[in-house]
Amino acid sequence: MSERCLEIGLLLYPGVQLAAVYGLGDLFAVANRMAAGQGREGLARLRISHWQADELGRLRRVFDSQPQATGTPHVVILPPSLEGDAEQLQPCYSDWLRQQHGVGVILASVCAGAFALGEAGLLDGRRVTTHWALATQLAARFPEVEVLPERMVIDDGDLITAGGLMAWTDLGLALVTRLLGPTIAAETARFLVVDLNRESQRQFSSFVPSFDHGDAAVLGVQHWLQGEGGAEASLASMAARAGLGERTFLRRFRAATGMKPTEYCQQLRVTKARELLEFTRQSIDQVAWQVGYRDSGAFRKVFARLVGVAPGDYRRRFGTAAR
């Protein structure tokens, strides 16, 4: 049986910080070594590639850790830059990022890499982070984006942003957690002598939806839900967004995601509620309202069922806003 590969592409745009590019490659190589040492069947291998525009503006692999492998990236990372905010990229980069995102590729950025995601039109309605020194500039350039510079990593499912220049370590471990599991992430961090921070630990039990199922209509609804649509979504609005009848949408959504739309939205809302409980002082009623529940009692029941503890108990255990 052939080994299952998950490709992580690193985008080598002009001015990219090469230390982060090679550091991420080393981190993922160590993760592969830790996974191989587990001796467990079914663990994927991380394939590392570098992507760069050629003289004709076509994005191509210029490095591949497994050149014999086939397929397309599962994740694309925009590493940090030491030369500004990465907003002056050629249009081919934005076009390529939109194309990758449109077929279900997870996009991630570190530091100034968030500007490239913004230039591609992918951040509106999202919560993102970047280097603290660039936060005001990012917020001014993209007013529809909520910039949270105090956060090290913000995982929004199909888009993941990380903070300052060295936050590539946090992003790398978060991706190892998602793709290879928390045990491999912990072993990788231990070997590299870096902290497996709360942002990564928080993701161990987080809802991680699938975006690479190939159904473009469903994917468009998922992207909308991850952004601004999650709090107000109804079956009718989701079906209309997909351009499908409700019965057809239900069937295709379940086939693509393995869940009913209502179950998916509950998971998504609870994931966002956990974030608010951890990092804000909003009351539980305010959190319930913000994620789309008009009945806080219903929110408490759904939260307890999916997370295993009541919202107040969860905040007491994991909250950081009051510390």
C-alpha positions in Angstrom: 0.0 0.0 0.0 1.4 3.4 -1.0 2.2 5.9 1.7 -0.3 8.7 2.2 1.2 12.1 1.7 -0.1 15.5 2.7 1.6 18.3 0.8 2.5 21.5 2.6 3.4 24.2 0.1 5.6 27.2 1.1 5.1 30.3 -1.1 8.4 31.9 -1.9 7.2 35.4 -2.8 9.7 38.3 -3.2 11.1 39.3 0.2 10.1 36.1 2.0 12.1 35.3 5.1 14.1 32.3 4.1 15.0 31.4 7.7 11.3 30.7 8.3 11.0 28.8 5.0 13.8 26.4 5.9 12.8 26.4 9.6 9.3 25.2 8.7 10.8 22.6 6.4 13.0 21.3 9.3 10.1 21.3 11.7 7.9 19.2 9.4 10.9 16.9 8.7 11.2 16.3 12.4 7.5 15.6 12.6 7.8 13.0 9.9 10.6 11.4 11.9 8.5 11.3 15.0 5.6 9.9 13.1 7.8 7.1 11.6 9.0 6.3 15.1 5.5 5.6 16.2 5.2 2.6 14.0 1.4 3.2 13.6 -0.4 2.4 10.5 -2.3 5.1 8.7 -0.2 8.1 9.8 0.4 10.3 6.8 3.8 11.7 5.7 4.2 15.4 5.2 5.5 16.4 1.8 7.2 19.8 1.7 7.2 21.9 -1.5 8.3 25.4 -2.4 6.3 27.4 -4.9 7.4 30.4 -6.9 6.3 32.4 -9.9 8.3 31.9 -13.1 9.0 34.6 -15.7 5.6 34.1 -17.2 3.8 34.5 -13.9 3.0 30.8 -13.5 3.3 29.3 -10.0 5.5 26.2 -10.0 7.2 23.9 -7.6 10.8 24.8 -7.3 11.5 22.3 -4.5 9.8 19.0 -3.6 10.8 16.8 -0.7 9.1 13.9 -2.5 9.4 14.6 -6.2 8.1 11.1 -7.1 4.7 11.9 -5.4 1.7 13.3 -7.2 -1.2 15.5 -6.2 -1.8 19.1 -5.1 -1.1 20.9 -1.8 -3.2 20.3 1.2 -2.0 23.4 2.9 -0.2 26.5 1.5 1.8 28.8 3.9 2.8 32.4 3.3 5.9 32.8 5.5 6.9 36.1 7.0 8.8 38.9 5.3 11.5 41.2 6.6 10.9 43.7 3.7 7.6 45.2 4.5 4.0 44.0 4.4 4.0 41.8 1.3 1.2 43.8 -0.3 3.1 44.5 -3.6 3.0 41.0 -4.9 2.4 40.3 -8.6 -1.3 39.6 -9.4 -0.4 36.0 -10.3 0.2 35.3 -6.6 -3.3 36.6 -5.6 -4.9 34.7 -8.5 -3.1 31.5 -7.4 -4.1 31.9 -3.8 -7.8 32.4 -4.7 -7.7 29.4 -7.0 -6.1 27.2 -4.3 -8.6 28.3 -1.6 -11.4 27.8 -4.1 -10.6 24.1 -4.4 -10.3 23.5 -0.6 -6.7 24.1 0.1 -6.1 25.5 3.6 -4.2 28.8 3.5 -1.9 29.9 6.3 0.2 33.0 6.9 2.8 34.3 9.3 3.4 37.9 10.2 3.3 40.0 7.0 2.0 37.1 5.0 -1.5 38.1 6.1 -1.3 41.1 3.7 -1.1 38.7 0.7 -4.2 36.9 1.9 -5.9 40.3 2.2 -4.8 41.3 -1.3 -6.3 38.1 -2.6 -9.7 39.1 -1.1 -9.8 36.2 1.4 -9.9 37.9 4.8 -13.1 40.0 4.7 -15.3 39.1 7.7 -12.5 37.1 9.3 -10.6 37.4 12.6 -6.9 37.4 11.9 -3.5 38.1 13.6 -0.2 39.5 12.4 2.9 41.1 13.8 1.9 43.7 16.4 3.8 46.4 14.6 1.8 45.7 11.4 -1.7 45.4 13.0 -2.7 49.0 12.5 -1.6 49.0 8.9 -3.4 45.7 8.2 -6.6 47.0 9.8 -6.5 50.2 7.8 -5.8 48.5 4.5 -8.6 45.9 5.0 -11.3 47.5 7.1 -13.6 44.5 6.8 -11.1 42.4 8.7 -10.9 42.1 12.5 -7.3 42.2 13.4 -6.3 40.7 16.8 -2.5 41.4 17.3 -2.5 40.0 20.8 -3.2 36.5 19.5 -0.3 34.2 18.5 -2.4 31.9 16.2 -5.9 32.2 15.0 -7.3 29.0 13.4 -10.4 29.7 11.3 -10.6 26.4 9.7 -9.7 27.1 6.1 -7.5 30.1 7.0 -4.9 30.2 9.7 -2.9 33.3 10.6 0.0 33.5 13.0 1.6 36.6 14.7 5.2 37.8 14.6 8.2 36.7 12.7 9.0 33.7 14.9 5.4 32.6 15.1 6.1 30.2 12.3 7.0 27.7 15.1 3.5 28.0 16.5 1.9 27.7 13.1 4.1 24.7 12.3 3.1 22.9 15.5 -0.6 23.7 15.0 -0.4 22.2 11.5 1.4 19.1 12.8 -1.4 18.8 15.4 -4.1 19.0 12.8 -2.4 16.7 10.2 -0.6 14.1 12.4 -2.2 14.5 15.8 -1.3 15.9 19.2 1.1 13.1 20.2 3.4 13.8 17.2 3.1 17.6 17.8 4.2 17.2 21.4 7.1 14.9 20.4 8.2 17.4 17.7 8.1 20.3 20.1 10.1 18.3 22.7 12.7 17.4 20.2 13.1 21.0 19.0 13.0 22.3 22.5 10.1 24.8 21.8 6.9 25.4 23.6 3.8 23.6 22.5 1.7 26.7 23.4 -1.9 27.0 24.4 -3.0 27.9 20.9 -1.8 24.5 19.8 -3.1 22.6 22.8 -6.5 24.3 22.3 -6.8 22.7 18.9 -6.4 19.1 20.1 -10.1 18.8 20.4 -11.2 21.5 18.1 -13.6 21.0 15.2 -11.6 20.7 12.0 -13.9 20.6 9.0 -12.8 19.1 5.7 -12.4 21.5 2.7 -10.8 19.1 0.2 -13.9 17.1 -0.8 -14.2 18.5 -4.3 -17.8 19.8 -4.2 -17.4 23.5 -5.2 -21.0 24.4 -4.2 -20.6 23.0 -0.7 -17.1 24.5 -0.3 -18.5 28.0 -1.1 -21.0 27.6 1.7 -18.3 26.4 4.1 -16.1 29.5 3.3 -19.2 31.7 3.9 -19.9 30.0 7.2 -16.3 30.3 8.4 -16.5 34.0 7.7 -19.6 36.0 8.3 -22.4 33.6 7.7 -22.1 31.2 10.6 -24.1 33.1 13.1 -27.1 33.7 10.9 -27.2 30.6 8.7 -30.4 28.7 8.0 -30.9 25.8 5.7 -32.7 28.0 3.2 -29.9 30.6 3.2 -27.2 27.9 2.8 -29.0 26.2 0.0 -29.5 29.5 -1.7 -25.9 30.3 -1.3 -25.0 27.0 -3.0 -27.5 27.6 -5.8 -29.3 24.3 -5.0 -32.6 23.1 -3.8 -32.8 22.3 -0.1 -33.1 18.6 -0.5 -30.2 18.5 -3.0 -28.1 20.7 -0.8 -28.7 18.5 2.3 -27.6 15.4 0.4 -24.5 17.0 -1.1 -23.5 18.7 2.1 -23.7 15.5 4.1 -21.8 13.6 1.4 -19.0 16.2 1.3 -18.6 16.9 5.1 -20.0 13.8 6.7 -22.4 16.0 8.7 -25.8 17.5 8.4 -25.7 21.3 7.9 -27.3 21.9 11.4 -24.6 19.7 13.0 -21.9 21.4 11.1 -23.2 24.9 12.2 -23.4 23.8 15.8 -19.8 22.6 15.7 -18.7 25.8 14.1 -20.6 28.0 16.5 -19.3 26.1 19.5 -15.7 26.4 18.2 -16.0 30.2 18.0 -17.7 30.3 21.4 -14.8 28.4 22.9 -12.5 31.1 21.5 -14.6 33.9 23.0 -14.7 32.1 26.4 -11.0 31.7 26.4 -9.9 35.1 25.3 -12.6 37.6 26.2 -14.5 38.7 29.3 -17.9 38.6 27.6 -20.7 37.1 29.6 -21.9 33.7 28.5 -25.2 35.2 27.3 -23.2 37.7 25.2 -21.1 34.8 23.8 -24.2 32.9 22.9 -25.7 35.8 21.1 -22.5 36.6 19.2 -22.2 33.1 17.8 -25.8 32.9 16.7 -27.9 31.6 19.7 -30.8 33.8 20.7 -31.6 31.4 23.6 -28.7 31.1 25.9 -30.2 28.0 27.5 -30.1 26.2 24.2 -26.5 27.4 23.7 -25.5 26.0 27.1 -27.0 22.6 26.2 -25.4 22.4 22.8 -22.0 23.5 24.3 -22.1 20.9 27.1 -23.0 18.2 24.7 -20.3 18.9 22.2 -17.5 19.9 24.6 -18.3 17.8 27.6 -18.4 20.7 30.2 -20.6 23.7 30.7 -19.4 27.1 29.3 -18.6 28.5 32.7 -16.5 25.5 33.6 -14.7 25.7 30.3 -13.8 29.3 30.9 -12.6 28.6 34.4 -10.3 25.9 33.1 -9.0 27.5 29.9 -9.8 31.2 30.0 -6.9 33.6 29.8 -8.6 37.1 29.7 -8.7 37.5 33.4 -5.3 36.1 34.2 
